[in-house]
Amino acid sequence: MSEEIAERKLRAPAKAVKSFSLLRVWTIATSTVTQLVRMKTFYFLLAFAVVVIAAGNFNIPSTPAKELSMIKKVSFGSMDLFAWLFAIVSTALLIPRDLEDRTLYTILSKPVRRIEYLLGKLCGVLVVVGVSLLAMWAICSLVIFSRESLYVADEMALIQEDGRYGAEEVEAQIALIREQGLRPELGFAVLASFFKAAVIASVTIFISTFASSSLFTIITSVLVFLIGHAHSMAANFWLQETENNLFVQLLLKLFKILIPNFQIFSFSEGIVQGEAVVAALVGQMGALTVGYIVVFLFLSLLTFVDKEF
């Protein structure tokens, strides 16, 4: 009887494996988050906090509004720097670390598609980048709000002691401080930093699929990022120095695909300086970010699928 049951189990058809599973992607993403946390990658938040607090306590002989503007520029500039640099370094270390620990062999020996592995790794990095940006945004908000409240209180006390200013002049002075203080629109500047970090992370994961080492991946990704900030300048120079024929135009289109224009994500600078938020522009940047991620994931898959693990 037991032999008959065993024979039926052997004859039973194997369960079909889904060609793509979001659950498998999410499992790899969560393990990537755990891996990055164990690598103590969040320590850079301490350095960021030191920079922001130092900027908030650095007094310069200027008006309160200009001081707040300086604090915001330093804080959001540092946030942007830490975000894209963290995205490059953390992504560059993932695949080599999995190869070194032989984790990659274990994962791919299971019914896990290579696109699921790549997408899971990228999603894990983006989760950590998103959490890091939220933490940095909280630190920035605390510093800006505290300095704004202090400046408003000092301005009110100074005006009351002087007694020469009317109610309208007092409101005008406070409005200038509030304009450069903590505003909800600054959240879109954080979102712009996330878009930029997401694009450079997808570029880095593409480079890591064929790079010989993590150091090579990091250096190449940083070079791509720097070239991407001079995107328009390089394209215009190329057109001026060469004949504007069909071949040059095709090369320029390929250049624009392989080297993302990171300068377009600098719309956050205007938001930090107090400019109005254009919802359509934010939507376009979000769609462009998704487009870049799809392109570089596809390129990553083309190179990663031929590797023998």
C-alpha positions as CSV (number, residue, x, y, z in Angstrom):
1,M,0.0,0.0,0.0
2,S,2.8,2.4,0.9
3,E,4.6,1.6,-2.4
4,E,1.4,2.4,-4.3
5,I,1.1,5.8,-2.5
6,A,4.8,6.6,-3.2
7,E,4.3,5.7,-6.9
8,R,1.3,8.1,-7.1
9,K,3.3,10.9,-5.6
10,L,6.0,10.3,-8.2
11,R,3.5,10.4,-11.0
12,A,1.8,13.5,-9.7
13,P,2.5,16.5,-11.9
14,A,4.8,19.1,-10.4
15,K,3.3,22.4,-9.5
16,A,3.8,25.1,-12.2
17,V,6.1,27.9,-11.2
18,K,4.9,31.4,-12.0
19,S,7.0,33.1,-14.6
20,F,7.0,36.2,-12.4
21,S,6.1,36.7,-8.8
22,L,5.9,39.9,-6.8
23,L,6.1,37.8,-3.6
24,R,9.5,36.6,-4.6
25,V,10.6,40.1,-5.5
26,W,9.4,41.4,-2.1
27,T,11.2,38.5,-0.3
28,I,14.5,39.5,-2.0
29,A,13.8,43.2,-1.3
30,T,13.3,42.6,2.4
31,S,16.4,40.4,2.6
32,T,18.3,43.2,0.9
33,V,17.1,45.7,3.5
34,T,18.3,43.4,6.2
35,Q,21.6,42.9,4.5
36,L,22.1,46.7,4.2
37,V,21.2,47.2,7.8
38,R,23.7,44.6,8.9
39,M,26.3,46.4,6.8
40,K,25.7,49.4,9.2
41,T,24.9,51.7,6.2
42,F,22.7,54.0,8.4
43,Y,25.8,55.3,10.2
44,F,26.0,58.0,7.5
45,L,23.0,59.6,9.1
46,L,25.2,60.6,12.0
47,A,27.5,62.5,9.7
48,F,24.5,64.2,8.0
49,A,23.1,65.2,11.4
50,V,26.4,66.8,12.4
51,V,26.5,68.7,9.1
52,V,22.9,70.0,9.5
53,I,23.2,70.9,13.2
54,A,26.5,72.7,12.5
55,A,24.9,74.7,9.7
56,G,22.0,75.6,12.0
57,N,24.4,76.9,14.7
58,F,26.7,78.7,12.3
59,N,25.8,82.4,12.8
60,I,26.7,84.8,10.0
61,P,26.2,88.5,10.0
62,S,23.0,88.6,7.9
63,T,19.2,88.9,8.2
64,P,17.2,86.0,9.7
65,A,15.6,85.2,6.3
66,K,19.0,84.9,4.6
67,E,20.4,82.7,7.4
68,L,17.4,80.4,7.1
69,S,17.9,80.3,3.3
70,M,21.6,79.3,3.9
71,I,20.6,76.6,6.4
72,K,18.1,75.1,3.9
73,K,20.7,75.1,1.0
74,V,23.3,73.4,3.1
75,S,20.8,70.9,4.5
76,F,19.1,69.9,1.3
77,G,22.4,70.0,-0.6
78,S,23.9,67.5,1.9
79,M,20.7,65.4,1.8
80,D,21.0,65.2,-2.0
81,L,24.7,64.3,-1.8
82,F,24.2,61.6,0.9
83,A,21.2,60.1,-1.0
84,W,22.9,59.6,-4.4
85,L,26.2,58.6,-2.9
86,F,24.6,56.0,-0.6
87,A,22.5,54.7,-3.6
88,I,25.8,54.1,-5.6
89,V,27.8,52.5,-2.8
90,S,25.1,50.3,-1.4
91,T,24.0,49.0,-4.8
92,A,27.6,48.4,-5.9
93,L,28.3,46.1,-3.0
94,L,25.2,43.9,-3.2
95,I,25.9,41.5,-6.1
96,P,29.6,41.1,-5.3
97,R,28.7,40.4,-1.7
98,D,26.2,37.8,-2.7
99,L,28.8,36.2,-5.0
100,E,31.4,36.2,-2.2
101,D,29.0,34.6,0.3
102,R,27.6,32.3,-2.4
103,T,24.1,33.5,-1.6
104,L,23.6,34.2,-5.2
105,Y,24.0,30.5,-6.1
106,T,21.5,29.5,-3.5
107,I,18.9,32.1,-4.7
108,L,19.2,31.3,-8.4
109,S,19.1,27.5,-7.7
110,K,15.6,28.0,-6.6
111,P,12.6,29.0,-8.8
112,V,13.7,32.6,-8.8
113,R,13.9,34.5,-12.1
114,R,17.0,36.7,-12.6
115,I,14.7,39.7,-13.3
116,E,13.1,39.1,-9.9
117,Y,16.5,39.0,-8.3
118,L,17.6,42.3,-9.9
119,L,14.3,44.0,-9.2
120,G,14.3,42.8,-5.6
121,K,17.8,44.1,-5.0
122,L,16.9,47.5,-6.5
123,C,13.6,47.7,-4.5
124,G,15.5,46.9,-1.3
125,V,18.0,49.7,-2.0
126,L,15.2,52.1,-2.8
127,V,13.4,51.2,0.5
128,V,16.6,52.0,2.5
129,V,17.2,55.2,0.5
130,G,13.6,56.3,1.1
131,V,13.8,55.6,4.8
132,S,17.1,57.4,5.0
133,L,15.7,60.5,3.2
134,L,12.7,60.5,5.5
135,A,15.1,60.4,8.5
136,M,17.2,63.2,7.0
137,W,14.1,65.2,6.2
138,A,13.0,64.9,9.9
139,I,16.4,66.2,11.0
140,C,16.2,69.1,8.6
141,S,12.7,69.9,9.7
142,L,13.7,70.0,13.3
143,V,16.6,72.3,12.8
144,I,14.8,74.6,10.4
145,F,11.7,74.9,12.6
146,S,13.8,75.5,15.7
147,R,15.8,78.3,14.0
148,E,12.7,79.8,12.5
149,S,10.9,79.9,15.8
150,L,14.0,81.5,17.4
151,Y,14.3,84.1,14.7
152,V,10.6,85.0,14.9
153,A,10.8,85.3,18.7
154,D,14.0,87.5,18.5
155,E,12.4,89.7,15.8
156,M,9.3,90.2,17.8
157,A,11.3,91.1,20.9
158,L,13.5,93.5,19.0
159,I,10.5,95.2,17.4
160,Q,8.7,95.6,20.7
161,E,11.7,97.1,22.3
162,D,12.3,99.5,19.5
163,G,8.7,100.6,19.3
164,R,9.1,102.4,16.0
165,Y,7.5,99.7,13.8
166,G,3.8,99.4,13.1
167,A,1.7,96.2,12.9
168,E,2.1,95.9,9.1
169,E,5.9,96.3,9.2
170,V,6.1,93.6,11.9
171,E,4.0,91.2,9.9
172,A,6.1,91.9,6.8
173,Q,9.3,91.1,8.7
174,I,7.9,87.9,10.1
175,A,6.5,86.9,6.6
176,L,10.0,87.1,5.2
177,I,11.2,84.7,7.9
178,R,8.3,82.4,7.4
179,E,8.9,82.3,3.6
180,Q,12.4,80.9,4.2
181,G,11.3,78.7,7.0
182,L,9.8,75.2,7.1
183,R,7.1,74.8,4.4
184,P,5.2,71.7,3.2
185,E,6.5,72.3,-0.3
186,L,10.0,71.3,0.8
187,G,8.8,67.7,0.8
188,F,8.9,67.9,-3.0
189,A,12.6,68.7,-2.8
190,V,13.1,65.5,-0.8
191,L,11.1,63.6,-3.5
192,A,13.4,65.1,-6.2
193,S,16.4,63.7,-4.3
194,F,14.7,60.3,-4.2
195,F,14.1,60.4,-8.0
196,K,17.8,61.1,-8.6
197,A,18.9,58.4,-6.2
198,A,16.6,55.9,-7.8
199,V,17.9,56.6,-11.3
200,I,21.6,56.3,-10.2
201,A,20.8,53.1,-8.3
202,S,19.4,51.6,-11.5
203,V,22.5,52.7,-13.4
204,T,24.7,51.2,-10.7
205,I,23.0,47.8,-10.7
206,F,23.4,47.7,-14.5
207,I,27.1,48.4,-14.2
208,S,27.5,45.8,-11.4
209,T,26.2,43.1,-13.7
210,F,29.4,43.2,-15.8
211,A,31.9,45.0,-13.6
212,S,34.9,43.2,-12.3
213,S,34.8,44.7,-8.8
214,S,32.8,46.9,-6.5
215,L,35.4,49.7,-6.7
216,F,35.1,49.8,-10.5
217,T,31.3,49.9,-10.2
218,I,31.5,52.8,-7.7
219,I,34.0,54.8,-9.8
220,T,32.1,54.3,-13.0
221,S,28.7,55.2,-11.5
222,V,30.2,58.4,-10.0
223,L,31.6,59.3,-13.4
224,V,28.2,58.7,-15.0
225,F,26.6,60.8,-12.4
226,L,29.0,63.7,-12.9
227,I,28.7,63.5,-16.7
228,G,25.0,63.4,-16.4
229,H,25.1,66.8,-14.6
230,A,26.9,68.2,-17.7
231,H,24.5,66.4,-20.1
232,S,23.2,69.4,-22.1
233,M,26.6,71.1,-22.2
234,A,28.3,67.9,-23.6
235,A,25.5,67.3,-26.2
236,N,25.7,70.9,-27.4
237,F,29.5,70.9,-27.6
238,W,29.4,67.6,-29.6
239,L,26.9,69.1,-32.1
240,Q,29.0,72.2,-32.5
241,E,32.3,70.3,-33.0
242,T,30.9,67.7,-35.4
243,E,28.6,67.7,-38.4
244,N,25.0,67.5,-37.5
245,N,24.2,64.4,-39.6
246,L,22.0,61.4,-38.9
247,F,24.8,59.3,-37.4
248,V,25.7,62.0,-34.9
249,Q,22.0,62.4,-33.9
250,L,21.7,58.7,-33.4
251,L,24.8,58.7,-31.2
252,L,23.4,61.6,-29.2
253,K,20.1,59.7,-28.6
254,L,22.1,56.7,-27.4
255,F,24.2,59.0,-25.2
256,K,21.0,60.5,-23.7
257,I,19.7,57.0,-22.9
258,L,22.8,55.5,-21.4
259,I,23.8,58.7,-19.6
260,P,20.7,60.1,-17.8
261,N,20.4,63.9,-17.6
262,F,20.6,64.3,-13.8
263,Q,20.5,68.1,-14.2
264,I,16.7,68.0,-14.8
265,F,16.2,66.7,-11.2
266,S,17.7,69.9,-9.9
267,F,14.2,71.5,-9.9
268,S,14.4,71.0,-6.1
269,E,16.9,73.9,-5.9
270,G,14.1,76.3,-6.9
271,I,11.7,74.8,-4.3
272,V,14.3,75.2,-1.6
273,Q,14.7,78.8,-2.5
274,G,11.0,79.5,-2.2
275,E,9.7,79.0,-5.7
276,A,6.2,77.6,-6.3
277,V,5.8,73.8,-6.9
278,V,4.7,72.9,-10.4
279,A,2.7,69.6,-10.1
280,A,3.0,68.8,-13.8
281,L,6.8,69.0,-13.6
282,V,6.9,66.7,-10.5
283,G,4.7,64.2,-12.4
284,Q,6.9,64.3,-15.5
285,M,10.0,63.8,-13.3
286,G,8.3,60.8,-11.7
287,A,7.4,59.3,-15.1
288,L,10.9,59.9,-16.4
289,T,12.4,58.2,-13.3
290,V,10.3,55.1,-13.9
291,G,11.3,55.1,-17.6
292,Y,15.0,55.2,-16.7
293,I,14.6,52.4,-14.2
294,V,12.8,50.2,-16.7
295,V,15.5,50.9,-19.4
296,F,18.4,50.1,-17.1
297,L,16.7,47.0,-15.5
298,F,16.2,45.7,-19.1
299,L,19.9,46.4,-19.9
300,S,20.9,44.7,-16.6
301,L,18.9,41.6,-17.5
302,L,20.5,41.4,-20.9
303,T,24.0,41.2,-19.3
304,F,23.0,39.2,-16.2
305,V,21.1,36.5,-18.0
306,D,24.2,35.3,-19.8
307,K,26.3,34.9,-16.7
308,E,26.8,31.4,-15.4
309,F,26.2,31.0,-11.7
